[in-house]
Amino acid sequence: MKKSLIALVAAQALFAGGDISPVEPEINLPDEAVAAAPARHYNAALKVGTLGIGADISRMVTDKIGLRVNINGLRVNRAEDLDDVSYDATLTLLTVGVLADYYPFDNAFRLSSGAYYNGNKFEGTATPAATETIDIGDNTYTGAQIGRLDTKVDFNKFAPYLGMGWGNKAVEKGWGFTFDIGALYQGSPSVYAKAVPNAALPQATKDQIAADVEKERKQIEDDVTDYKWYPVVMIGVNYTF
C-alpha cells in the first residue's frame, strides 16, 4: 500500500510536468551587513615638508589597516658654516619608504610605522681666496696653502619610521587633506673630510694639513652626533579614486 501511494504521487508529478528537485533556500543579507563592508580604492597624495616634496600611493587592505608607498626629494644649494669654515653646500633630500597605517577610529586619524631608504646627505666645498686665512684643526692656513676643502655628511641608508597623521584612508572617492608628523631614525651621521692642498707645498706641510683636516672632521662629527632622529612634518592634499 505504501509503495503504491509513493508511485501514485510520482506519476502525478511527472504527468503534470512538475519539478520534484530540491529547492535551495534564498538567503537575503540584511542591508546593514552589505553597508558594513567599505569599498577599497586607491589614494594618491602630493605633499611638502621637512622631507622635501613628496608623493604617496596607498590602499586599505582591511577595514583598519592601509599600506602606503611614499617618495620624497629636494635639492638645496646654500652657504653653510661648519666649525667656523664657510662651505658652498648642497643639501640633498631623498627618501623612499613603505608604511603601514593603522586607523583606530572611524575617521582618517592614523598611526604609522615603516622603513625608508634614506638618501639624505650634505656635501660642501670650501675654496678660500689665496690671501684668506682659515683655521683648520690647531693651525691657521692661507687659501693658497689649503687649496680646497671637501666635506660630506651622510646617514644610515636604512631608516625606521614612527609617526601619526591624518588622511589617505582610501574608502570614499574624492579630495581630502593629509598630514604627517613623526621621525626617521637615521643613526649617528658619518662625516668625511679631505683637503686638496697646493702641490708645491713641502710634504711635511701637506702631512700637517691632513692631520688638521682629520681633527676638523672629528669636530664636525661631534657637532652633528645628536642628529640621530630626523623630524618629519609633511602636509598636502590627496585624492581617492
Residue pairs with C-beta under 8 A, 6 or more apart in sequence:
10 20
12 18
13 20
38 60
38 63
38 171
39 171
39 172
40 59
40 60
40 61
40 170
40 171
41 59
41 170
41 171
41 173
41 240
41 241
42 57
42 58
42 59
42 170
42 240
42 241
43 56
43 57
43 58
43 59
43 168
43 169
43 170
43 176
43 238
43 239
43 240
43 241
44 55
44 56
44 57
44 238
44 239
44 241
45 54
45 55
45 56
45 57
45 58
45 167
45 168
45 178
45 236
45 237
45 238
45 239
46 53
46 54
46 55
46 236
46 237
46 238
47 53
47 54
47 55
47 56
47 178
47 180
47 234
47 235
47 236
47 237
48 54
48 234
48 235
48 236
49 180
49 232
49 233
49 234
49 235
50 230
50 231
50 232
50 233
50 234
51 72
51 74
51 93
51 95
51 232
51 234
52 72
52 73
52 74
52 93
52 94
52 95
53 72
53 73
53 74
54 70
54 71
54 72
54 73
54 234
54 236
55 70
55 71
55 72
56 68
56 69
56 70
56 168
56 178
56 238
57 68
57 69
58 66
58 67
58 68
58 69
58 101
58 168
58 170
59 66
59 67
59 170
60 66
60 169
60 170
60 171
61 67
64 102
64 103
64 104
65 100
65 101
65 102
65 103
66 100
66 101
66 103
66 110
66 168
66 169
66 170
67 98
67 99
67 100
67 101
68 98
68 99
68 100
68 101
68 112
68 114
68 168
69 96
69 97
69 98
69 99
70 95
70 96
70 97
70 98
70 99
70 116
71 95
71 96
71 97
72 93
72 94
72 95
72 96
72 234
73 93
73 94
73 95
74 92
74 93
75 90
75 91
75 92
75 93
76 90
76 91
76 93
77 88
77 89
77 90
77 91
78 89
78 91
79 86
79 87
79 88
79 89
80 86
80 87
80 89
80 122
80 124
81 87
82 124
82 151
82 220
82 223
83 216
83 219
83 220
83 223
84 135
85 126
85 134
85 135
85 136
85 149
85 216
86 126
87 124
87 125
87 126
87 149
87 151
88 124
88 125
88 126
88 127
89 122
89 123
89 124
89 125
90 122
90 123
90 124
91 121
91 122
92 119
92 120
92 121
92 122
92 123
93 119
93 120
94 118
94 119
94 120
95 116
95 117
95 118
95 119
95 120
95 159
95 184
96 116
96 117
96 119
97 114
97 115
97 116
97 117
97 161
98 114
98 115
99 112
99 113
99 114
99 161
100 112
100 113
100 114
101 110
101 111
101 112
101 165
101 168
101 169
102 110
102 111
102 112
103 109
103 110
103 169
104 111
107 169
108 166
108 167
108 168
108 169
108 176
109 164
109 165
109 166
110 164
110 165
110 166
110 167
110 168
110 169
111 163
111 164
112 161
112 162
112 163
112 164
112 165
112 180
112 182
113 160
113 161
113 162
113 163
114 160
114 161
115 158
115 159
115 160
115 161
116 158
116 159
116 160
116 161
116 184
117 157
117 158
117 159
118 155
118 156
118 157
118 158
118 159
118 184
118 186
119 157
120 155
120 186
120 230
121 152
121 153
121 154
121 155
122 152
122 153
123 150
123 151
123 152
123 153
124 150
124 151
124 152
125 148
125 149
125 150
125 151
126 134
126 148
126 149
126 150
126 151
127 143
127 147
127 148
127 149
128 134
128 142
128 143
128 146
129 143
130 142
130 143
130 144
131 142
131 143
131 144
132 142
132 143
133 140
133 141
133 142
133 143
134 140
134 141
134 142
134 143
134 146
134 149
136 146
136 149
136 195
136 209
136 212
136 213
136 215
136 216
137 211
137 212
137 213
137 214
137 215
137 216
138 212
138 215
139 208
139 212
141 209
141 212
144 198
145 197
145 198
145 201
145 205
145 209
146 195
146 197
146 198
146 209
147 195
147 196
147 197
147 198
148 195
148 196
149 193
149 194
149 195
149 196
149 213
149 216
150 192
150 193
150 194
150 195
150 196
151 191
151 192
151 193
151 194
151 217
151 220
152 191
152 192
152 193
153 189
153 190
153 191
153 192
153 220
153 224
154 189
154 190
154 191
154 192
155 186
155 187
155 189
155 190
155 230
156 186
156 187
159 184
159 185
159 186
159 187
159 230
160 184
160 185
161 182
161 183
161 184
161 185
161 232
162 182
162 183
163 180
163 181
163 182
163 183
163 232
164 180
164 181
164 182
165 178
165 179
165 180
165 181
165 182
165 234
166 177
166 178
166 179
167 176
167 177
167 178
167 179
167 238
168 176
168 178
168 238
170 240
171 240
172 240
173 240
173 241
174 239
174 240
175 237
175 238
175 239
176 237
176 238
176 239
176 240
177 236
177 237
177 238
178 234
178 235
178 236
178 237
178 238
179 234
179 235
179 236
180 232
180 233
180 234
180 235
181 232
181 233
182 232
183 229
183 230
183 231
183 232
184 229
184 230
184 232
185 228
185 229
185 230
186 227
186 228
186 229
186 230
187 228
188 225
188 228
189 221
189 224
189 225
189 227
190 221
191 217
191 218
191 220
191 221
191 224
192 217
193 213
193 214
193 216
193 217
193 220
194 213
195 209
195 210
195 213
197 205
197 206
197 209
201 209
